Amino acid sequence: MRFYSITETGRVRSKNQDFVFATDQKTGPLSNLFLVADGMGGHNAGEFASAYAVQSVVEAIRNSTIQEPIAVLEQAITSANYKVYHEALADPDKKGMGTTLVAATYLDGHLYIANVGDSRLYVATDQELRQITRDHSLVQELVREGNLQESEAMIHPRKNMITRAVGAEEAVRTDFFDVEVRPGDQILLCTDGLTNMVSKETMTDILFVASDTPEIKAKKLVNTAEENGGRDNITVVLIEM
């Protein structure tokens, strides 16, 4: 596999509350590991939450004795949630902090995915870009229930209100996915700083330029988000199988 990761503050925010970890090297029992997080909270709390959660997940995986990928991810996210939640209780400046988290690892033709919040994972295959994760957000729940159109969701004033976050509550509910991937497929992990600024059609056009490397494509995605306003932090991990 080839991959590239990038995170940028964007054109409006003064701080970057996103955090990224990406490696194709063995991490604990996992052969590779890719993580994207988007923190929330006042002052520096969001910035702290995303970094602390990702670092806690990586540490838990490195120390894990479990072999099954989904179980490894579940245990690590549960541990990270406990740490972020209790840190918020202990420090008044961090009260109410939390973070989205999307995680992925590849093994034997399968991509194993974990998701909390509205950061996303897509698989690009056969000229089609498919969103695998399901946003845990108020607006996307309205879309799934048929009470809001996708076009309306893009401009809804409460589109950034998430319904799940790592560290927001004592227990965390995580979605897990097992997706078969093939040589030539591309995997995109990203925060909403990309998806709120760049349409799915434009992302598809960028990803299927065959001559571009993952680095070039990832930078094009970020640059396009910034050109369209860059109103939030932007993080992208692009993996080419």
Contacts in CASP RR format, 6 or more apart in sequence:
PFRMAT RR
TARGET T0000
AUTHOR 0000-0000-0000
METHOD contacts of the structure
MODEL  1
MRFYSITETGRVRSKNQDFVFATDQKTGPLSNLFLVADGMGGHNAGEFAS
AYAVQSVVEAIRNSTIQEPIAVLEQAITSANYKVYHEALADPDKKGMGTT
LVAATYLDGHLYIANVGDSRLYVATDQELRQITRDHSLVQELVREGNLQE
SEAMIHPRKNMITRAVGAEEAVRTDFFDVEVRPGDQILLCTDGLTNMVSK
ETMTDILFVASDTPEIKAKKLVNTAEENGGRDNITVVLIEM
1 24 0 8 1.000
1 32 0 8 1.000
1 106 0 8 1.000
1 239 0 8 1.000
1 240 0 8 1.000
1 241 0 8 1.000
2 213 0 8 1.000
2 214 0 8 1.000
2 239 0 8 1.000
2 240 0 8 1.000
3 22 0 8 1.000
3 24 0 8 1.000
3 34 0 8 1.000
3 214 0 8 1.000
3 237 0 8 1.000
3 238 0 8 1.000
3 239 0 8 1.000
3 240 0 8 1.000
4 213 0 8 1.000
4 214 0 8 1.000
4 215 0 8 1.000
4 217 0 8 1.000
4 218 0 8 1.000
4 237 0 8 1.000
4 238 0 8 1.000
5 20 0 8 1.000
5 22 0 8 1.000
5 34 0 8 1.000
5 218 0 8 1.000
5 235 0 8 1.000
5 236 0 8 1.000
5 237 0 8 1.000
5 238 0 8 1.000
6 20 0 8 1.000
6 218 0 8 1.000
6 219 0 8 1.000
6 222 0 8 1.000
6 235 0 8 1.000
6 236 0 8 1.000
7 16 0 8 1.000
7 18 0 8 1.000
7 19 0 8 1.000
7 20 0 8 1.000
7 233 0 8 1.000
7 234 0 8 1.000
7 235 0 8 1.000
7 236 0 8 1.000
8 16 0 8 1.000
8 222 0 8 1.000
8 226 0 8 1.000
8 233 0 8 1.000
8 234 0 8 1.000
8 235 0 8 1.000
9 15 0 8 1.000
9 16 0 8 1.000
9 233 0 8 1.000
10 16 0 8 1.000
10 225 0 8 1.000
10 226 0 8 1.000
10 230 0 8 1.000
10 231 0 8 1.000
10 232 0 8 1.000
10 233 0 8 1.000
10 234 0 8 1.000
11 226 0 8 1.000
11 229 0 8 1.000
11 230 0 8 1.000
11 231 0 8 1.000
12 229 0 8 1.000
12 230 0 8 1.000
12 231 0 8 1.000
12 232 0 8 1.000
13 231 0 8 1.000
13 232 0 8 1.000
13 233 0 8 1.000
15 44 0 8 1.000
15 47 0 8 1.000
16 47 0 8 1.000
16 233 0 8 1.000
17 38 0 8 1.000
17 39 0 8 1.000
17 40 0 8 1.000
17 41 0 8 1.000
17 46 0 8 1.000
17 47 0 8 1.000
17 49 0 8 1.000
17 50 0 8 1.000
17 233 0 8 1.000
18 36 0 8 1.000
18 37 0 8 1.000
18 38 0 8 1.000
18 39 0 8 1.000
18 50 0 8 1.000
18 191 0 8 1.000
18 233 0 8 1.000
18 234 0 8 1.000
18 235 0 8 1.000
19 35 0 8 1.000
19 36 0 8 1.000
19 37 0 8 1.000
19 39 0 8 1.000
19 50 0 8 1.000
19 51 0 8 1.000
19 53 0 8 1.000
19 54 0 8 1.000
19 99 0 8 1.000
19 235 0 8 1.000
20 35 0 8 1.000
20 36 0 8 1.000
20 37 0 8 1.000
20 54 0 8 1.000
20 235 0 8 1.000
20 237 0 8 1.000
21 33 0 8 1.000
21 34 0 8 1.000
21 35 0 8 1.000
21 54 0 8 1.000
21 57 0 8 1.000
21 58 0 8 1.000
22 33 0 8 1.000
22 34 0 8 1.000
22 35 0 8 1.000
22 237 0 8 1.000
23 32 0 8 1.000
23 33 0 8 1.000
23 34 0 8 1.000
24 32 0 8 1.000
25 32 0 8 1.000
26 32 0 8 1.000
27 33 0 8 1.000
27 58 0 8 1.000
27 61 0 8 1.000
27 62 0 8 1.000
28 61 0 8 1.000
28 62 0 8 1.000
28 63 0 8 1.000
28 64 0 8 1.000
29 61 0 8 1.000
29 64 0 8 1.000
29 65 0 8 1.000
29 66 0 8 1.000
29 67 0 8 1.000
29 72 0 8 1.000
30 61 0 8 1.000
30 69 0 8 1.000
30 72 0 8 1.000
30 105 0 8 1.000
30 107 0 8 1.000
31 105 0 8 1.000
31 106 0 8 1.000
31 107 0 8 1.000
32 105 0 8 1.000
32 106 0 8 1.000
33 58 0 8 1.000
33 61 0 8 1.000
33 103 0 8 1.000
33 104 0 8 1.000
33 105 0 8 1.000
34 103 0 8 1.000
34 104 0 8 1.000
34 105 0 8 1.000
34 187 0 8 1.000
34 189 0 8 1.000
34 237 0 8 1.000
34 239 0 8 1.000
35 54 0 8 1.000
35 57 0 8 1.000
35 58 0 8 1.000
35 101 0 8 1.000
35 102 0 8 1.000
35 103 0 8 1.000
35 104 0 8 1.000
35 189 0 8 1.000
36 100 0 8 1.000
36 101 0 8 1.000
36 102 0 8 1.000
36 119 0 8 1.000
36 189 0 8 1.000
36 190 0 8 1.000
36 191 0 8 1.000
36 235 0 8 1.000
36 237 0 8 1.000
37 49 0 8 1.000
37 50 0 8 1.000
37 51 0 8 1.000
37 53 0 8 1.000
37 54 0 8 1.000
37 99 0 8 1.000
37 100 0 8 1.000
37 101 0 8 1.000
37 102 0 8 1.000
37 119 0 8 1.000
37 166 0 8 1.000
37 191 0 8 1.000
38 50 0 8 1.000
38 99 0 8 1.000
38 100 0 8 1.000
38 118 0 8 1.000
38 119 0 8 1.000
38 191 0 8 1.000
38 192 0 8 1.000
38 193 0 8 1.000
38 233 0 8 1.000
38 235 0 8 1.000
39 46 0 8 1.000
39 47 0 8 1.000
39 49 0 8 1.000
39 50 0 8 1.000
39 97 0 8 1.000
39 98 0 8 1.000
39 99 0 8 1.000
39 100 0 8 1.000
39 165 0 8 1.000
40 46 0 8 1.000
40 49 0 8 1.000
40 97 0 8 1.000
40 98 0 8 1.000
40 99 0 8 1.000
40 100 0 8 1.000
40 162 0 8 1.000
40 165 0 8 1.000
41 49 0 8 1.000
41 94 0 8 1.000
41 96 0 8 1.000
41 97 0 8 1.000
41 98 0 8 1.000
42 97 0 8 1.000
43 93 0 8 1.000
44 93 0 8 1.000
45 88 0 8 1.000
45 93 0 8 1.000
45 94 0 8 1.000
45 95 0 8 1.000
45 96 0 8 1.000
45 97 0 8 1.000
45 98 0 8 1.000
46 97 0 8 1.000
46 98 0 8 1.000
46 99 0 8 1.000
48 87 0 8 1.000
48 94 0 8 1.000
48 97 0 8 1.000
49 84 0 8 1.000
49 88 0 8 1.000
49 94 0 8 1.000
49 97 0 8 1.000
49 98 0 8 1.000
49 99 0 8 1.000
49 166 0 8 1.000
49 167 0 8 1.000
50 99 0 8 1.000
50 100 0 8 1.000
52 80 0 8 1.000
52 83 0 8 1.000
52 84 0 8 1.000
52 87 0 8 1.000
53 80 0 8 1.000
53 81 0 8 1.000
53 83 0 8 1.000
53 84 0 8 1.000
53 98 0 8 1.000
53 99 0 8 1.000
53 101 0 8 1.000
53 166 0 8 1.000
53 167 0 8 1.000
54 80 0 8 1.000
54 101 0 8 1.000
56 76 0 8 1.000
56 79 0 8 1.000
56 80 0 8 1.000
56 83 0 8 1.000
56 84 0 8 1.000
57 73 0 8 1.000
57 76 0 8 1.000
57 77 0 8 1.000
57 79 0 8 1.000
57 80 0 8 1.000
57 101 0 8 1.000
57 103 0 8 1.000
58 76 0 8 1.000
60 75 0 8 1.000
60 76 0 8 1.000
60 79 0 8 1.000
60 80 0 8 1.000
61 72 0 8 1.000
61 73 0 8 1.000
61 76 0 8 1.000
64 72 0 8 1.000
64 75 0 8 1.000
64 76 0 8 1.000
66 72 0 8 1.000
66 75 0 8 1.000
69 105 0 8 1.000
69 107 0 8 1.000
69 112 0 8 1.000
70 112 0 8 1.000
70 114 0 8 1.000
70 176 0 8 1.000
70 178 0 8 1.000
72 105 0 8 1.000
73 103 0 8 1.000
73 105 0 8 1.000
73 112 0 8 1.000
73 114 0 8 1.000
73 174 0 8 1.000
73 176 0 8 1.000
74 114 0 8 1.000
74 174 0 8 1.000
74 176 0 8 1.000
76 103 0 8 1.000
77 101 0 8 1.000
77 103 0 8 1.000
77 114 0 8 1.000
77 116 0 8 1.000
77 166 0 8 1.000
77 172 0 8 1.000
77 174 0 8 1.000
78 172 0 8 1.000
78 174 0 8 1.000
80 101 0 8 1.000
80 166 0 8 1.000
80 167 0 8 1.000
81 166 0 8 1.000
81 167 0 8 1.000
81 171 0 8 1.000
81 172 0 8 1.000
84 97 0 8 1.000
84 98 0 8 1.000
84 99 0 8 1.000
84 166 0 8 1.000
84 167 0 8 1.000
85 167 0 8 1.000
85 168 0 8 1.000
85 169 0 8 1.000
85 170 0 8 1.000
87 94 0 8 1.000
87 97 0 8 1.000
88 94 0 8 1.000
88 95 0 8 1.000
88 96 0 8 1.000
88 97 0 8 1.000
88 98 0 8 1.000
88 167 0 8 1.000
89 95 0 8 1.000
96 168 0 8 1.000
97 167 0 8 1.000
97 168 0 8 1.000
98 165 0 8 1.000
98 166 0 8 1.000
98 167 0 8 1.000
98 168 0 8 1.000
99 165 0 8 1.000
99 166 0 8 1.000
99 167 0 8 1.000
100 116 0 8 1.000
100 117 0 8 1.000
100 118 0 8 1.000
100 119 0 8 1.000
100 162 0 8 1.000
100 165 0 8 1.000
100 166 0 8 1.000
100 191 0 8 1.000
101 114 0 8 1.000
101 115 0 8 1.000
101 116 0 8 1.000
101 117 0 8 1.000
101 119 0 8 1.000
101 166 0 8 1.000
102 113 0 8 1.000
102 114 0 8 1.000
102 115 0 8 1.000
102 116 0 8 1.000
102 117 0 8 1.000
102 119 0 8 1.000
102 120 0 8 1.000
102 121 0 8 1.000
102 133 0 8 1.000
102 189 0 8 1.000
103 113 0 8 1.000
103 114 0 8 1.000
103 115 0 8 1.000
104 111 0 8 1.000
104 112 0 8 1.000
104 113 0 8 1.000
104 114 0 8 1.000
104 121 0 8 1.000
104 187 0 8 1.000
104 189 0 8 1.000
104 239 0 8 1.000
105 111 0 8 1.000
105 112 0 8 1.000
106 112 0 8 1.000
106 181 0 8 1.000
106 239 0 8 1.000
106 241 0 8 1.000
109 180 0 8 1.000
109 181 0 8 1.000
109 182 0 8 1.000
110 178 0 8 1.000
110 179 0 8 1.000
110 180 0 8 1.000
110 181 0 8 1.000
111 123 0 8 1.000
111 177 0 8 1.000
111 178 0 8 1.000
111 179 0 8 1.000
111 180 0 8 1.000
111 181 0 8 1.000
111 187 0 8 1.000
112 176 0 8 1.000
112 177 0 8 1.000
112 178 0 8 1.000
113 121 0 8 1.000
113 132 0 8 1.000
113 133 0 8 1.000
113 176 0 8 1.000
113 177 0 8 1.000
113 178 0 8 1.000
113 179 0 8 1.000
114 174 0 8 1.000
114 175 0 8 1.000
114 176 0 8 1.000
114 177 0 8 1.000
115 121 0 8 1.000
115 133 0 8 1.000
115 134 0 8 1.000
115 136 0 8 1.000
115 174 0 8 1.000
115 175 0 8 1.000
115 176 0 8 1.000
115 177 0 8 1.000
116 136 0 8 1.000
116 164 0 8 1.000
116 165 0 8 1.000
116 166 0 8 1.000
116 172 0 8 1.000
116 173 0 8 1.000
116 174 0 8 1.000
116 175 0 8 1.000
117 135 0 8 1.000
117 136 0 8 1.000
117 137 0 8 1.000
117 162 0 8 1.000
117 163 0 8 1.000
117 164 0 8 1.000
117 165 0 8 1.000
118 135 0 8 1.000
118 136 0 8 1.000
118 137 0 8 1.000
118 140 0 8 1.000
118 160 0 8 1.000
118 162 0 8 1.000
118 192 0 8 1.000
119 133 0 8 1.000
119 189 0 8 1.000
119 190 0 8 1.000
119 191 0 8 1.000
119 192 0 8 1.000
119 235 0 8 1.000
120 131 0 8 1.000
120 133 0 8 1.000
120 135 0 8 1.000
120 188 0 8 1.000
120 189 0 8 1.000
120 190 0 8 1.000
120 192 0 8 1.000
120 195 0 8 1.000
121 131 0 8 1.000
121 132 0 8 1.000
121 133 0 8 1.000
121 177 0 8 1.000
121 187 0 8 1.000
121 188 0 8 1.000
121 189 0 8 1.000
122 129 0 8 1.000
122 130 0 8 1.000
122 131 0 8 1.000
122 132 0 8 1.000
122 187 0 8 1.000
122 188 0 8 1.000
122 190 0 8 1.000
122 203 0 8 1.000
123 129 0 8 1.000
123 130 0 8 1.000
123 132 0 8 1.000
123 179 0 8 1.000
123 181 0 8 1.000
123 185 0 8 1.000
123 186 0 8 1.000
123 187 0 8 1.000
123 188 0 8 1.000
124 130 0 8 1.000
124 185 0 8 1.000
124 186 0 8 1.000
124 187 0 8 1.000
124 188 0 8 1.000
124 204 0 8 1.000
124 207 0 8 1.000
124 208 0 8 1.000
125 181 0 8 1.000
125 182 0 8 1.000
125 184 0 8 1.000
125 185 0 8 1.000
125 186 0 8 1.000
127 204 0 8 1.000
127 208 0 8 1.000
128 204 0 8 1.000
129 188 0 8 1.000
129 200 0 8 1.000
129 203 0 8 1.000
129 204 0 8 1.000
129 207 0 8 1.000
132 177 0 8 1.000
132 179 0 8 1.000
133 175 0 8 1.000
133 177 0 8 1.000
134 140 0 8 1.000
134 144 0 8 1.000
134 175 0 8 1.000
135 162 0 8 1.000
136 162 0 8 1.000
136 163 0 8 1.000
136 164 0 8 1.000
136 165 0 8 1.000
136 175 0 8 1.000
137 159 0 8 1.000
137 160 0 8 1.000
137 161 0 8 1.000
137 162 0 8 1.000
137 163 0 8 1.000
138 158 0 8 1.000
138 161 0 8 1.000
138 162 0 8 1.000
138 163 0 8 1.000
139 148 0 8 1.000
139 153 0 8 1.000
139 156 0 8 1.000
139 158 0 8 1.000
139 159 0 8 1.000
139 161 0 8 1.000
140 153 0 8 1.000
141 163 0 8 1.000
142 148 0 8 1.000
142 153 0 8 1.000
143 149 0 8 1.000
143 150 0 8 1.000
143 153 0 8 1.000
148 156 0 8 1.000
153 159 0 8 1.000
154 196 0 8 1.000
159 196 0 8 1.000
160 192 0 8 1.000
160 196 0 8 1.000
164 172 0 8 1.000
164 173 0 8 1.000
166 172 0 8 1.000
181 187 0 8 1.000
181 241 0 8 1.000
182 241 0 8 1.000
183 241 0 8 1.000
184 240 0 8 1.000
184 241 0 8 1.000
185 240 0 8 1.000
185 241 0 8 1.000
186 207 0 8 1.000
186 214 0 8 1.000
186 238 0 8 1.000
186 239 0 8 1.000
186 240 0 8 1.000
186 241 0 8 1.000
187 237 0 8 1.000
187 238 0 8 1.000
187 239 0 8 1.000
187 241 0 8 1.000
188 203 0 8 1.000
188 207 0 8 1.000
188 236 0 8 1.000
188 237 0 8 1.000
188 238 0 8 1.000
188 239 0 8 1.000
189 236 0 8 1.000
189 237 0 8 1.000
189 239 0 8 1.000
190 221 0 8 1.000
190 234 0 8 1.000
190 235 0 8 1.000
190 236 0 8 1.000
190 237 0 8 1.000
191 232 0 8 1.000
191 233 0 8 1.000
191 234 0 8 1.000
191 235 0 8 1.000
192 232 0 8 1.000
193 225 0 8 1.000
193 230 0 8 1.000
193 231 0 8 1.000
193 232 0 8 1.000
193 233 0 8 1.000
193 234 0 8 1.000
193 235 0 8 1.000
194 203 0 8 1.000
194 221 0 8 1.000
194 222 0 8 1.000
194 225 0 8 1.000
194 234 0 8 1.000
194 235 0 8 1.000
194 236 0 8 1.000
196 231 0 8 1.000
196 232 0 8 1.000
197 224 0 8 1.000
197 225 0 8 1.000
197 226 0 8 1.000
197 228 0 8 1.000
197 229 0 8 1.000
197 230 0 8 1.000
197 231 0 8 1.000
197 232 0 8 1.000
197 234 0 8 1.000
198 221 0 8 1.000
198 224 0 8 1.000
198 225 0 8 1.000
198 228 0 8 1.000
202 224 0 8 1.000
203 221 0 8 1.000
206 212 0 8 1.000
206 217 0 8 1.000
206 220 0 8 1.000
206 221 0 8 1.000
206 224 0 8 1.000
207 217 0 8 1.000
207 238 0 8 1.000
209 217 0 8 1.000
212 220 0 8 1.000
214 238 0 8 1.000
214 239 0 8 1.000
214 240 0 8 1.000
217 238 0 8 1.000
218 236 0 8 1.000
218 237 0 8 1.000
218 238 0 8 1.000
221 234 0 8 1.000
221 236 0 8 1.000
221 238 0 8 1.000
222 234 0 8 1.000
222 236 0 8 1.000
225 234 0 8 1.000
226 234 0 8 1.000
END
